[in-house]
Amino acid sequence: MAIAGARLLLLLAVAGALALPAAAEIRSESFHEDPRHTILFEKFGFSKTGAVRVILSGAAVSSSFARADPKQIGFFLLADESLLEAVAESRDRAEKKPKEPEDPSGADEPDLSGCVLSSSYVKTLFTFHDMEGGHYNKSFPVTHPDEYSLYFANCAPQSLVSMTVRTEMYNANPDGSKDYLPVGQAPVPAIYGFAAFCYAAFLAAWLYLTLSRDRVSANQIHHLMSALLVARLLYCLSAAEDQHYIRVTGTPHGWDVAFYLFQLVKGVILFAVIVLVGTGWSFLRPFLQDREKKVLMVVIPLQVIANIAAAVIGETGPFWQGWVTWNQILMLVDVACCCAVLFPVVWSMRALRETSKTDGKAARNLSKLTLFRQFYTVVIGYLYFTRIVVYMLSTIASYQYRWVSILSEEVAAMAFYVFMFYTFRPAERSKYFSLHDDDEEEAAEMVLREEEFEL
């Protein structure tokens, strides 16, 4: 059992690495005959006035043994700074403990000394021995500021646990009110609110260009880009409201629905715009090739799947058995989308390179090629930063500065939008965006001469 305890703590280390600080700090979940030895509920950054409350009801244990020891089933907190020490302690205990012969009669109870609840590095909140009639309700202060993970541990072998659990994690404000956002996410509502203000100003300037000053030069792609700004603005507004209500009440009050909806719309339009701009649609040529249409048909459903996975991950938690699977789905689908949107840009670059050698307008085509090379580089940089660098910041930054990753993502998104919108803005007599009859003929000839290129 000591070896099992060591393995258990290793699993806790992996689960704790995958889990990010929780969003809604009041959660309720029911379990029916759950066989898992450990369940990670939440991860939360506490201040010196933090507290965790656990409300347990309908708790029952069934075991193939004559009796499951209730002292070996309970809840505990584990600080991030103590995780490695707890794993090392459990491993040492497993190596030093001599192996005892098994009792063939099965009369003796198994040795449970290796249970994680007995580790000196965890803060045991309570065990099932402390319950009264399967119910428990108590708050526990957290006096040492750190990022803690709330776990349920079941060290009784071959036992199944049924229970309904409600957890609340918060930091107390000086006026006695509760702040349900982790310490590292306290500035997040203000970050999203400021981002929404910036996108509102951005949208006003863009609409002035496309609907007033350069209305004649505006193409279909520019109106789709306007829709992207609207979606991004609504996304930031709903995120700010969602985080605000979570901070005050512990629940999003329905703003999570708007948040996931606009996240979906924003993601679909963003990848569609990248694909269409990469093909030169509406400002270099007024049509799409079949392979470019296929890319759109692949990217849009993948974005829908990715956002469904993100919603499932956000609205459940590590305690759900399919949580890790949905994380893997989100990662794979997001990578597939990021790779797919690069194909049209590469195809356009190769087409322009070949066309510049044959149509007598090398200077004009090479200038377009330079433009698409810049766009290709910026797209790769944006996708790399928001998918890898932002995630690294969220995992390696101190729990007090987890907001830095969100701020970095919003700054990167704004910079990318400014570059893309400025580069492909509507402009009269632009060598990139004018689409007169001769340009249409030129684009048609280019397509006829274009060979099938692959990455």
N, C-alpha and C positions, 0 to 999 in steps of 0.2 A: 504493500500500500504506500510505502514511502516513495518507491519509484514512481508510482502513479501520481503522487503529489508533486514530484519534480516535473513530470510531464505536464501536469495541470498548469503549473506556473509558467512553463514554457509556452503553453497555449495562450495563457493570459498575456504574455509579452507580445505575441503575434497579434492577438485581438486588439490590444491597446495601441499597437502601432498603426493598425488600419483605421481605428475609430478616431474621428475628429471631435472636438468639443460639441456638445449637444446644442441644438437650436431651441427647442421647446423644453423647458425644464420641469414641466408637470406632465407626467406620462402615466398611463394606466395600461396594463397588459394582463391577460389571463393565460395560465398554463394548465394543461390537462395531462397528467401522467407523463411528465417530461423526464426523459432519462439522462439528460445532460449533467455532467459533473460540475460545469461552471457556466454561468450566463453573465455576460457583460451588459449592464443596463445603460449607464451613461458615463460620459467623461466631462468633467466640469472644473473650471478654474475658480478656486475659492480665494477670497480675501481673509483677513483675520477675523471678520465678522460673519463668515460663511456658516451654513448649516445644511444638513440633509435630513429629510423626513421620509420615512418609509411607513406606508400603511398596508398591512397584510390582512387578507380575509380569506376564509374558506380554505385554509392550508391543510393539506392531508398528505400522508406518505404511505405508500404501499411498497412492501419489500418481500422478496422471496425468502429472506431470513426470518427467523422468529420475531425479531424486533429490530427496527432501525433506530440507532441512537440519535435522538433529536439534537444532542450537543454537537453532532458532526454535520449539521445542516443549518446554514444561516447566511447572513449578509455581512460583507466587509468592504472597507475602503482601502484602496492601494494607491499610494502616491507614486507619481512617475519617477521621482528620485530614489524610491525604495524598490523599484521593480527588479533591477538587476541583483540587488542584494538578496531579495526574497527568492529569486531563482537559484542563486548560488547556495543559499542556506538549505533549500529543499534538496538540491543535488548532493550536497555534502551529507545531509542526513540519510539520504538513500544509500550512499556509498559506505557509510560507517555502520549502518544497521546490519547485523548478521542475519542471514537467511534462516528462518525457522521452519522446521518440518511441518508439513500440512497434516492436520488431524483428519484421518480418513473417515471418522464418524461424523464430522461436520458439527460436533456439539459446541465447540468453542467459537466465539465471535471473532471475526477477522480483526487484525491489528489496524487501527485507524490513526496511529500516532503521526503518520505523514500527512495528515489533512492540512490544507492551506490555512484553515482557520486557526491552527495552532502556531503559525509563523509569527515571530516577533516583529516582522516588518510590515504586517498588515494590521489595520485597525478594525477589529471585529465589532460590529454594531450590535448584533444580537443573533441568537440561535433559536431554533424551533423549541428548545427547552424553555425559553422565556415567554412563549406564547400562552395565551389563555383561551382555550376553546377554539384554536385555529385562527385567532385574531391577534393583531399587534399594531400599535400606533404610537410612534414616538419620534421626536426630533433629536438630532445629535449635532452638537456644535463642532465646527472645524476651526480650531484655534491656530493651527500652523498653516499659513498661506502656501498653497501649492495647487497643482492640477491633480485631482484625484479621479479614480475610476471606481464606480460602484458595481460590485460583483455579487452574485449569488453562488454559493458553493454547496455541493452535495457530495459529501465524502462517504456516505453510507452505500456500500456496494449493492448493486442490483436493486436499487430503489427508484421508485417513480414518484414525482412530486406534482401535486395539483395545488394551484393557488391563484389568487388575484392580487396583483401588486400595483400600488400607486406610489410613485416617487416624486419628490419635490426637492430641487436643489436651488439654492439662492444665496445671495449675499445681502446682509442687512444694511440699509442706509442709515445715516445719522438720525433721520427723523422717525426711524422705526419701520419704514416701508421696506418691501422686499424687492430686490433687483434679481430677476431670473436669468439675466445674461451673464455668461462667464466673464471674469475680469478682462480677459484678452479680447472680448468682443463688445465691450462697453461703447467704443466709438463707432460701431458699425452702422447704427441708424443714421448718425450724422453724415457718415461717408456716403451712404446711398442717397440721402437727401440732397447733399451738395452735388453729387453726380447727376441727379434728376434735374437740378437747376441748370447745370452746364448743358445737358442735352436739350433742355427747353430753349435756351439761347441759341444753341447750334441749329435746332430745327427751325427757329424763326428766321435765322440768316439763310438757311438753305431754301426755305419756301420763298423767301424774297427773290433768290436767284432764279428758281425754277418756275415761279408763277408770275414774276413781274419783270425784273431787269433782263433776264436772258430766257424769257418764256419761249421765244421762237426757236432757240437752239436746244431747248430741253427735249430729251428723248424718253422713251418708256423706261429705260434703266434708271433714269434720274428720279422718276416718280416712285419706282420700287425702292430706291435708296431713301426717299422721304418716309415711306412706310417702315423702313428699318429703324430710322430715328424715332418714329412714334413708338414702335415696339420697345426700343431700348429705354425710352423715357418712362413708359408705363411699367416696365420691368423694374427700374430703379425706384419708382414711387411705391410700387407694391412691396418691394423688398424692404424699403425704409419703414413702411407701416407695419409690415409683418414683424420686423425686429423690435419696433417700438412697443407693440402690444405684448410681445413675448417678454420684453423687459419689465413691463408694468404688471401684467397679469399672469404670465407664465404660459399663456396660450395665444395663438395668432388671431383668434376671432374671425376666421374665414379668410384672412388676407393671404394665407398660404395657398389657397385655391387660385387667387389672382396671380400670386407669385409664380406658381408652376405653369399657369396658362400663358402668361406673357414670356416666361422663360422659353417655353416651347415655340411661341410665335417668333420671338427674337432669334432663336437658334436656326429655325427653318429659313427665315428671310435672310439672315446673315450668310449662311452657306449658299443659298440661291444667288445672292448678289455676287459673292466671290466667284461662283461658277460662271455667271453671265458676264461679269466684267472680264473674267479671264478669257472668254470666247470672243469678246469684242461685240457682243450682241447689241444692236440698235444704234451704236455709234460708229462701228466699222462696217458692219453688214447687218441687214435687217432680218436675218433668219438664223436658225440653229441647224447644225448637222445632226444626223441620227445619233452618232456616238455621244455628242454633247447632250442631247435629250436623254440618253440612257444614263449619263452621269447624274443629271437632275432626278431621274426616276429612282436612282439608288440613294442619293444623298438625302432627299427629303424623308423617305421612310426610315432611314437610319437615324435621322435627327429626332423623329417622333419616338422611336424606340429608346434612344438615349435619354430623352427627357422623361419618358415613362419610368425608366430605371432610376433616374435622379429623384423623381417624386416618391417612388417606393422606398428608396434608401432614406430620404429625408423624413418621411412620415412614419417609418417603422423604427428601426434601431438595431444595434448589434444583438439584442436579445432574440430577434427573429431568426429562425433557422435558415431562411433563404437569403439573409442579408449579405453574406459574403458572395453568393452566386450573383446577385444583382450588381454588386460592386464590380465583379469581373465582366459582366455584360456591358455595363456602362463604359468601362475602360476599353474593351475591344471595339465597341461600336463607335466611340469617340475617335479612336485611332483610325478606324476605317474611313470615317467622314473626313478627317484631316488629310488623309492620303488621296481620297477621291477628288477633292476640290482642286488639287494641284494639277491633275491631268489636263483640263482645258487650257490652263495657262501655258503649260509646256507645248501643247499642240499649236496654240497660237504663235508662240515663239518660233517653233520650227517652220510653220507655214510662212511667216514673215521673212525668215531667213532665206528660204528657198525662193520666195517671190522676188526678193530684192535682187536676185541674180539674173532674172529673166525678163522683167517687165519694163526695164529702163527707168524706173523710179526708185533707185537704190537708196538715195538719201532719205526720201520720205519713209520708206519701209524700215530702214535701219533705225530711224528716230522712233518709230513705233515699237520696234524690237527692243530698244533701250528702255522704253516705258514699261513694257511687259516684263522685262528682266527685273526692273526695280520692284514692280508689283509682286512678282514671284518671290523675290527675296524678303520683302516685307511680310507677305502672307506666312512664309515659313517661320520668320522670326516671331510673329504674333502667335501663331499656333504653338510654337515651341515654348514661348514664355508663359502663356496662359495654361498650358497643359502640364508642363514639367517644372518650370521655375516657381510658379505660384504654389504648386503642390509641395515643393521642397521647402518653401518659406513657411507654409502652414504646419509642416512637421518638425522642422529644426528650430524655428523661432521659439523663444521662451513663451510660456503660456500667457504671460502678461502682454505680449505683443503679437498675438495671433491676428489682430486686425490689420497688420502690415500686409499680409498676403491679399486680403480683400482690397485694400487701397491700391496695391500694386496692380492687381487685375483690372481695376477700374481705370487707372491711369494708362495702362497699356491699351485697353480697349478704346479709350478716348483718342490716344495718339494714332492708333490704327485707323479709326474712323476719319480723323482729320486728314491723314495722308490720302486715304482712298477717295474721300469726297473732294478734296482739293485737286487731286491729280485728274480725276475723271469728272470734273465739274462741267456744266454746260457753258460753252463759250463760243461766240459768233466767230466764224472764219478760223476756228481752231484746226490745226493740222491733224488733230486726233479725232475730233468729235463732229466735224461737218459731214453730213451725209447727203450729198447732192446726187443727181442722177449719174454723173460720171463716176462718183465713188461707189455707187451701187453696182455699176457695170464692172468696175475694177475688182470689187469684192467677189462678184460672181465669177469672173475670170480666174481669180486667185483660187477659189474653191475648186474649179474645174481642173486646174493644173496641180492642185495639192495632192500629194500621195498620202497613203495611209502611214502615219508615224505612230510608233509605240514608245513608251518610256523605256 
